[in-house]
Each structure stands twice: as structure tokens, then as C-alpha cells.
Amino acid sequence: MTKVAIIGAGLSGLSTAHLLKDYAKVFLFEKARGVSGRMSTRRAETYFFDHGAQYFTARTQPFKDFLLPLLNSGVIKRWNPRYVIYDDIEIIEQKNWANDEPRYVGVPGMNAVTQSLADSLNVSINTKISSIQRKNKWELKDETGRCYDGFDWIISTVPAPQVLNLMPKSFIHHDKISAIKMLASFTLMLGFKEELTLDFEAAHVTNCDLSWIAVNSSKPGRENGFALTVHSSADYAETHINDEREEIMQHLISETSRIIGKDVSKANFKTIHGWRYANNDVRNKSFVFLDLNNKLAACGDWCFGGRVEGAFTSAYTLVKAMRESVF
Ligand SMILES: Cc1cc2nc3c(=O)[nH]c(=O)nc-3n(C[C@H](O)[C@H](O)[C@H](O)COP(=O)(O)OP(=O)(O)OC[C@H]3O[C@@H](n4cnc5c(N)ncnc54)[C@H](O)[C@@H]3O)c2cc1C
């Protein structure tokens, strides 16, 4: 059977593995100590923080079909917050997502989705792939020098800028991928002893240094500690990516207090996470990066406009192209 190595165990790597597993022997390599990538959840004290993806949509039939077993088993549930849009400190739109298109979350954390997908797969965690070379077949080397060989195909699912360092120079899509930009983001996580009374549980924020504020504890299964998750704007993160984390945290805390009109500096748990490659700068393009001669491929949310559904669609489209031409 064809042997395939997939680098990265975020949603696109895990989806690729599931969609390929009837056609090939699939092995995943993940640098972090767990699967999930940007669908991670942090647990601290009694609080749950989805510090990457906040929720996701399922607009296409293939993604709906893929999610159905997870919905049926309760790993995914609908999140129905009161939703607002802020223009700086002014609320300019309000909706209840219970009456809108479904937004889904993993239960009890976003990473429940990816952990459930990983259950039946062969994943090597704590394994950062640092080089790929062609011997008789493809061989991967991790940062400790350990080799993994005998692969017919290599599929990278890491963020676009990291593909360029990882994939061999012979990969025919290098130039196209080098034109794809990804933007940074900071996530502020705040845990409180007392609930705050707010006009919303989910808020997009425009025209300031924030882009999003959520009552993370309003999502299903996370009710045991009032928690806010706040994202910076991409502009702020791109400008301040190398600044001191403490300074950034203080700024995002005061911005949050200013926007919602409540002092959040008294939170009893505070931390911040920086994402170098959070999202695409361009959302309306789609690509399939398949190199049939070299038996190399790349996919990821950045091939399909970013976002969780884009990560799945990228995997789905790549595997469809491989099934038509390879298997
Ligand atoms: C702050 C933030 C908020 C977001 N909000 C939303 C939202 O509300 N809704 C939405 O739909 N999307 C959101 N997104 C985007 C969403 O999280 C991503 O689109 C999706 O999770 C990407 O999945 P992926 O598998 O393509 O990439 P990733 O999740 O980044 O997976 C890539 C994996 O590759 C691993 N890796 C990298 N290099 C190596 C290496 N050398 N060796 C081994 N492993 C490696 C990484 O550790 C990672 O696990 C958000 C993202 C961020 C950061």
C-alpha cells in the first residue's frame, strides 16, 4: 500500500489523513505536544480558553457530512450567543446566533474536535520535522536527527511561510506559495471569580486594536469559571509582534476595559498567547498544490481563504485530486 507522511496535525492534516486512509498507509508528524494546531484549547485553573479558532461554520456538503458523526456523538455542538458588532466603543449591530446560520464549537473545548479525529490515526507528537530528502523513497528527519523513511508521498499541512523552509527546493509550487501572506494575532485570556454583566457573549470589534471578544464560558461544556477570550486586530499584532508580552497584555486589557466599559484588570487569571501565522491576508482565493512528479503536496487553511472550514476544504480538494490521479 502507498505510504504517506503528513506533516502537521491541525484540522487540515487530520482531515487529509481521514480522507486518505482507505487508499494509503498514513503517518502524521506533529511538532507540538498534542494535536490541534490553531484549534487548541488552554485549561488554566478552572477556566477553559479556546485561544485559537472561536467557532466554525459548515457551509459545504462535504464538511457537513464529515462533521455528522462528531455532531451525533456530542463532540461538536452549536453555540448560540448574543452577538454584537462594535465600531470602537459603539455597538452598531446585534443578533442572536440561535436565529442565524449555525456556528459550531468543540465540546468541552475546541480541541475536542481534533483530538477525536486523531483517535484512530497514527500520530507522532513532539516531532518537529526539520528536513525532507529523497533517497530511494522520501525520508523525513526531525530536529533531534531521527529519520523516518520509506514514504511514497509527503503532504505538508503547515502554515504557508513554513512550507517554504520545509519542502525540498524541487517542489514545483514554491514560488506561488511564497506569495501567500499570513498575519499575526494575539489572544488575551482572562478568568474571573465573578461573572461580568455584558450585552453579548460574542463580539466582533472594528476600528481599534481588538478584533474579537467572547465569553468563552458561554460555549457548551465550559460553564465552570467565567472566562473571556480577546483577540487583537491583525494590524496591531503585525506591528507589535516582537514587543514585550507583558506590555502587549496590559494594552489589550486596557483596550478591552475601554470597549466594554468595565474594568477587566482585576481578573484573577490573565495570560496572553502570540500567533505568528494566525490567518490569511487574502480570503477569496483557492489553490491545490499537488506535484505529481515529485510526489509532494501541500494543503492548509491558507489554500482556501483561511478558517476551519477552509482547512477542511483544502484537505478535501487535495485528496479528491490525488484520488483522480494517483490511486
Ligand atoms: C487567534 C485565531 C483565531 C481564529 N478564529 C477562527 C474562527 O473563529 N473561526 C475559524 O473558522 N477559524 C479561525 N481561525 C483559523 C483556524 O484556526 C485555522 O484556519 C485552522 O485551525 C487551520 O488548520 P490547519 O490544519 O490548516 O493549520 P494549523 O492548525 O496551523 O496546523 C498546522 C500544524 O502543523 C504543525 N507544524 C508546523 N510545523 C511543523 C513541523 N516542522 N513539523 C511538524 N509539525 C509542524 C503545527 O504545530 C500545527 O499543529 C483562527 C485562528 C487563530 C490563530
The ligand as an SDF file (V2000), in Angstrom:
LIG
                    3D

 53 58  0  0  0  0  0  0  0  0999 V2000
   -6.3930   33.6090   17.0580 C   0  0  0  0  0  0  0  0  0  0  0  0
   -7.0950   32.8230   15.9920 C   0  0  0  0  0  0  0  0  0  0  0  0
   -8.4730   32.9110   15.8610 C   0  0  0  0  0  0  0  0  0  0  0  0
   -9.1530   32.1770   14.8760 C   0  0  0  0  0  0  0  0  0  0  0  0
  -10.5120   32.2370   14.8280 N   0  0  0  0  0  0  0  0  0  0  0  0
  -11.1680   31.4540   13.9390 C   0  0  0  0  0  0  0  0  0  0  0  0
  -12.5850   31.3760   13.9780 C   0  0  0  0  0  0  0  0  0  0  0  0
  -13.2460   31.9470   14.8360 O   0  0  0  0  0  0  0  0  0  0  0  0
  -13.2060   30.5910   13.0410 N   0  0  0  0  0  0  0  0  0  0  0  0
  -12.4930   29.8810   12.1030 C   0  0  0  0  0  0  0  0  0  0  0  0
  -13.1160   29.1790   11.2930 O   0  0  0  0  0  0  0  0  0  0  0  0
  -11.1450   29.9170   12.0810 N   0  0  0  0  0  0  0  0  0  0  0  0
  -10.4680   30.6660   12.9810 C   0  0  0  0  0  0  0  0  0  0  0  0
   -9.1030   30.6810   12.9970 N   0  0  0  0  0  0  0  0  0  0  0  0
   -8.3870   29.9620   11.9500 C   0  0  0  0  0  0  0  0  0  0  0  0
   -8.3550   28.4420   12.2180 C   0  0  0  0  0  0  0  0  0  0  0  0
   -7.8800   28.2010   13.4970 O   0  0  0  0  0  0  0  0  0  0  0  0
   -7.4560   27.8110   11.1770 C   0  0  0  0  0  0  0  0  0  0  0  0
   -7.9510   28.1510    9.8870 O   0  0  0  0  0  0  0  0  0  0  0  0
   -7.3720   26.2820   11.2270 C   0  0  0  0  0  0  0  0  0  0  0  0
   -7.3290   25.8110   12.5500 O   0  0  0  0  0  0  0  0  0  0  0  0
   -6.1130   25.8930   10.4540 C   0  0  0  0  0  0  0  0  0  0  0  0
   -5.9040   24.4930   10.4710 O   0  0  0  0  0  0  0  0  0  0  0  0
   -4.6450   23.9020    9.7100 P   0  0  0  0  0  0  0  0  0  0  0  0
   -4.6070   22.4610    9.9990 O   0  0  0  0  0  0  0  0  0  0  0  0
   -4.6620   24.3370    8.2870 O   0  0  0  0  0  0  0  0  0  0  0  0
   -3.3670   24.6360   10.3530 O   0  0  0  0  0  0  0  0  0  0  0  0
   -2.7960   24.5060   11.8270 P   0  0  0  0  0  0  0  0  0  0  0  0
   -3.8900   24.3470   12.8050 O   0  0  0  0  0  0  0  0  0  0  0  0
   -1.8570   25.6560   12.0000 O   0  0  0  0  0  0  0  0  0  0  0  0
   -1.9760   23.1300   11.7910 O   0  0  0  0  0  0  0  0  0  0  0  0
   -0.6450   23.0380   11.3530 C   0  0  0  0  0  0  0  0  0  0  0  0
    0.0870   22.1060   12.3080 C   0  0  0  0  0  0  0  0  0  0  0  0
    1.4260   21.8950   11.8140 O   0  0  0  0  0  0  0  0  0  0  0  0
    2.2910   21.7830   12.9290 C   0  0  0  0  0  0  0  0  0  0  0  0
    3.6420   22.0200   12.4250 N   0  0  0  0  0  0  0  0  0  0  0  0
    4.1750   23.1780   11.9470 C   0  0  0  0  0  0  0  0  0  0  0  0
    5.4570   22.9830   11.5600 N   0  0  0  0  0  0  0  0  0  0  0  0
    5.7350   21.6700   11.7940 C   0  0  0  0  0  0  0  0  0  0  0  0
    6.8950   20.8600   11.6020 C   0  0  0  0  0  0  0  0  0  0  0  0
    8.0320   21.3710   11.0850 N   0  0  0  0  0  0  0  0  0  0  0  0
    6.8510   19.5540   11.9550 N   0  0  0  0  0  0  0  0  0  0  0  0
    5.7140   19.0180   12.4920 C   0  0  0  0  0  0  0  0  0  0  0  0
    4.5840   19.7400   12.6980 N   0  0  0  0  0  0  0  0  0  0  0  0
    4.5900   21.0510   12.3470 C   0  0  0  0  0  0  0  0  0  0  0  0
    1.7640   22.8540   13.8770 C   0  0  0  0  0  0  0  0  0  0  0  0
    2.2020   22.6330   15.2130 O   0  0  0  0  0  0  0  0  0  0  0  0
    0.2530   22.6960   13.7190 C   0  0  0  0  0  0  0  0  0  0  0  0
   -0.2830   21.7950   14.6530 O   0  0  0  0  0  0  0  0  0  0  0  0
   -8.4130   31.3660   13.9890 C   0  0  0  0  0  0  0  0  0  0  0  0
   -7.0260   31.2500   14.1490 C   0  0  0  0  0  0  0  0  0  0  0  0
   -6.3740   31.9520   15.1330 C   0  0  0  0  0  0  0  0  0  0  0  0
   -4.8870   31.7740   15.3340 C   0  0  0  0  0  0  0  0  0  0  0  0
  1  2  1  0
  2  3  1  0
  2 52  2  0
  3  4  2  0
  4  5  1  0
  4 50  1  0
  5  6  2  0
  6  7  1  0
  6 13  1  0
  7  8  2  0
  7  9  1  0
  9 10  1  0
 10 11  2  0
 10 12  1  0
 12 13  2  0
 13 14  1  0
 14 15  1  0
 14 50  1  0
 15 16  1  0
 16 17  1  0
 16 18  1  0
 18 19  1  0
 18 20  1  0
 20 21  1  0
 20 22  1  0
 22 23  1  0
 23 24  1  0
 24 25  2  0
 24 26  1  0
 24 27  1  0
 27 28  1  0
 28 29  2  0
 28 30  1  0
 28 31  1  0
 31 32  1  0
 32 33  1  0
 33 34  1  0
 33 48  1  0
 34 35  1  0
 35 36  1  0
 35 46  1  0
 36 37  1  0
 36 45  1  0
 37 38  2  0
 38 39  1  0
 39 40  1  0
 39 45  2  0
 40 41  1  0
 40 42  2  0
 42 43  1  0
 43 44  2  0
 44 45  1  0
 46 47  1  0
 46 48  1  0
 48 49  1  0
 50 51  2  0
 51 52  1  0
 52 53  1  0
M  END
$$$$
